[in-house]
Amino acid sequence: MDLRDRRNEIGQMRQVVTILVNTPTDTDSGGATDSYSTLLVTRGRLRQRYANREMSFGEAVENENYELIIRYQDAIASNMSVDMKFSIDGKVYSLSSWELVNEIKDYYRFKVTIHKSATITA
């Protein structure tokens, strides 16, 4: 990727992204409750890749899959985990996968998903 491509990617990072990390808290019953807190707020680019519908526990669920690109930051690298979430424009996206682009500390490409319950009527 040349310098022009990098500037183009960076110039398209117009959405405010809040990165949330999970800090489970113990419950009295021996389990744990998810408790998300803000790791950092940054800018990114979110683009929808595809959507599908599937059955989950007898209910139709819509999955919208997106690609999220944000610049590399040490705080992200040291807190990377599969239960990380991203809040963008009031919607919360779950992390599916990630990659460090170009294997240099340039930016991350995340695959994120938002799940919606769908009501099917005949």
KAVENJO-V436046 format. One record per backbone hydrogen bond with DSSP energy under -0.5 kcal/mol. NH is the residue of the N-H (numbers start at 1). CO is the residue of the C=O. Records with the same first field share a line. If there is no record, write none. Layout:
NH=CO / CO
This chain:
6=2
7=3
8=4
9=5
10=6
11=7
12=8 / 9
13=10
14=12
15=44
17=15 / 42
18=87
19=17 / 40
20=18 / 85
21=37
23=35
25=33
27=31
30=27
33=25
37=21
39=19
40=19
42=17
44=15
45=69
47=67
49=65
50=65
52=63
54=61
56=59
59=56
60=118
61=54
62=116
63=52
64=62 / 114
65=50 / 63
66=112
67=47
68=110
69=45
70=108
71=43
72=106
76=73
77=73
78=74
79=75 / 76
80=76 / 77
84=81
85=20
86=93
87=18
88=86 / 91
89=16
91=88
93=86 / 91
94=113
95=84
96=111
97=111
99=109
101=99 / 107
103=100
104=101
106=104
108=70
109=99
110=68 / 108
111=97
112=66 / 110
113=94
114=64
116=62
118=60
120=118
121=119
